[in-house]
Amino acid sequence: MTLFFKRFIGVLVLDSSTFEEIEADRHAAMQSVTVVLLVCLAGGFAALGLGLAGVAGFATGTVISLGAWLVWAAAVTTVGTVVLPERKTKSDLTEVLRVLGFAAAPAVFIAFAAMKAVAAPMLVLVTIWTIAAAVLGVRQALDYRSTSRAIAVCVIALVLSFGFVWAALMIFSTNVS
C-alpha cells in the first residue's frame, strides 16, 4: 500500500497518529495538495447533480470547492493560532495546511451528492465527517491538549467560512436584469 493511500485511509478512519505523521512529514505537501484537488473535483461532480449543467457547472463546482477550502483553511489557521491558541501552540503554516489538506479527505464523498435522492443526507454526512477529521488534525497540528478547543476552532471556522462563501456566492450569482 502506498504511503499516500495509507494516509488517506488513516484520515478517513480518523486515526490521530496519521495526522501526527502528516504534520511531521515536510514531504507530504504534494500529497495534501492531491487530496484537496480530489475534493475539488468531487465538488465539481456534485455540482452537476445539484443543478449546474455541463462543463461550466463542473468548473463552477470545482472552483467553489477550492475557494471554500481556502477560506476554511485560512479561518482555521487564524482562529486556531490567534483567537484560541493554547500556551504550547506552535504554528507552522505549512504543517497546518498539510494537515488541513488531508483533513478534507472525507469530502471526496461529496461526489455522491450528484444523486439528487441522497444529496442532502450526503452533504450532512460529509460535513460532519470532515469536521471530525479537521478536529483531529487541528489538535495535532496546533499541539492542543484539549479536544474541546480543537472542536471550537473548527466550528467557529466553519461558521465564518460558510458565511463568507455564502456571501460571495450571493454577490456573484445576482441576476442582472
C-alpha positions in Angstrom: 0.0 0.0 0.0 1.4 3.4 -0.9 2.1 5.9 1.8 -0.4 8.3 0.3 -3.2 5.7 0.2 -2.3 4.6 3.8 -2.5 8.3 5.0 -5.8 8.8 3.0 -7.4 5.8 4.7 -5.9 6.8 8.1 -7.7 10.2 7.8 -10.9 8.6 6.7 -10.9 6.3 9.8 -10.0 9.3 12.0 -6.7 7.9 13.1 -4.9 10.6 15.2 -1.5 9.0 14.6 -1.9 9.5 10.9 -2.4 13.3 11.4 0.7 13.4 13.6 2.6 11.6 10.8 1.4 14.1 8.2 2.3 17.0 10.5 5.8 15.8 10.9 6.5 14.9 7.2 7.6 18.0 5.4 7.4 16.0 2.1 3.7 15.4 2.4 2.8 18.8 1.0 2.1 17.5 -2.5 0.1 14.6 -1.1 -2.0 17.1 0.7 -2.5 19.2 -2.4 -3.6 16.0 -4.2 -6.3 15.4 -1.6 -7.6 19.0 -2.0 -7.6 18.5 -5.8 -9.6 15.3 -5.5 -12.0 17.0 -3.1 -12.4 19.9 -5.5 -13.1 17.6 -8.4 -15.7 15.7 -6.3 -17.3 19.1 -5.7 -17.4 19.7 -9.4 -19.1 16.4 -10.0 -21.6 17.1 -7.1 -22.5 20.4 -8.8 -23.7 18.5 -11.8 -26.3 16.7 -9.7 -27.2 19.8 -7.8 -28.5 21.6 -10.9 -25.4 23.1 -12.5 -25.2 21.6 -16.0 -22.3 20.7 -18.3 -18.6 21.7 -18.2 -19.5 25.1 -16.8 -21.3 23.5 -13.9 -18.4 21.1 -13.2 -15.9 24.0 -13.4 -18.1 26.2 -11.1 -18.4 23.4 -8.5 -14.7 22.8 -8.7 -13.8 26.4 -8.2 -16.3 26.9 -5.4 -14.9 23.8 -3.7 -11.4 25.2 -3.9 -12.4 28.6 -2.7 -14.4 27.2 0.2 -11.4 25.1 1.2 -9.0 28.1 1.1 -11.4 30.2 3.1 -11.9 27.4 5.6 -8.1 26.7 5.9 -7.5 30.4 6.5 -10.2 30.6 9.1 -9.0 27.5 11.0 -5.4 28.8 11.0 -6.4 32.2 12.2 -8.8 31.1 14.8 -6.5 28.3 16.0 -3.4 30.4 16.3 -4.7 33.9 17.0 -8.1 33.6 18.7 -7.9 30.3 20.6 -4.2 29.2 21.0 -3.0 27.2 24.0 0.2 28.2 25.7 2.1 25.4 23.9 0.5 26.1 20.5 3.2 26.2 17.9 2.2 27.3 14.4 4.0 26.4 11.3 1.7 27.4 8.4 2.9 24.6 6.1 2.3 22.0 8.8 -1.3 23.3 9.4 -2.0 23.4 5.7 -0.7 19.9 5.1 -2.9 18.5 7.9 -5.9 20.5 6.8 -5.5 19.3 3.2 -5.6 15.7 4.4 -8.4 16.5 6.8 -10.6 17.4 3.8 -10.3 13.7 2.6 -13.9 12.7 3.7 -15.2 15.4 1.3 -14.3 13.2 -1.7 -17.6 11.5 -1.0 -19.4 14.8 -1.8 -19.4 13.4 -5.3 -22.4 11.2 -4.2 -24.4 14.4 -3.9 -24.7 14.3 -7.6 -27.5 11.8 -7.0 -30.4 14.1 -6.0 -32.1 11.4 -3.9 -29.1 11.3 -1.5 -27.7 14.8 -1.9 -29.0 16.3 1.4 -28.0 13.4 3.7 -24.7 13.1 1.9 -23.9 16.8 2.4 -24.7 16.5 6.1 -22.7 13.3 6.5 -19.7 14.6 4.6 -19.7 17.9 6.6 -19.8 16.1 10.0 -17.1 13.6 8.9 -14.9 16.4 7.6 -15.3 18.4 10.8 -14.4 15.3 12.8 -11.2 14.8 10.7 -10.4 18.5 11.0 -10.8 18.4 14.8 -8.2 15.6 15.0 -5.9 17.4 12.5 -6.2 20.8 14.3 -5.5 19.2 17.6 -2.3 17.6 16.2 -1.1 20.5 14.0 -1.6 23.1 16.7 -0.4 20.9 19.5 -3.6 21.3 21.5 -4.0 19.2 24.6 -7.8 19.9 24.6 -10.1 18.3 22.0 -12.8 20.7 23.0 -10.6 23.7 21.9 -10.0 22.0 18.5 -13.8 21.5 18.2 -14.3 25.2 19.0 -11.7 26.2 16.4 -13.3 24.0 13.7 -16.9 25.1 14.4 -16.1 28.8 14.6 -14.0 28.4 11.3 -16.9 26.5 9.7 -19.4 29.2 10.6 -17.1 32.0 9.4 -16.1 30.3 6.2 -19.7 29.3 5.4 -20.8 32.9 5.9 -18.0 34.2 3.7 -18.6 31.7 0.9 -22.4 32.2 1.1 -21.9 36.0 0.8 -19.5 35.6 -2.1 -21.9 33.2 -3.9 -24.8 35.7 -3.4 -22.7 38.5 -4.8 -21.5 36.6 -7.8 -24.8 34.9 -8.6 -27.0 38.0 -8.7 -29.2 38.1 -11.8 -28.6 41.1 -14.0 -31.9 42.5 -15.4 
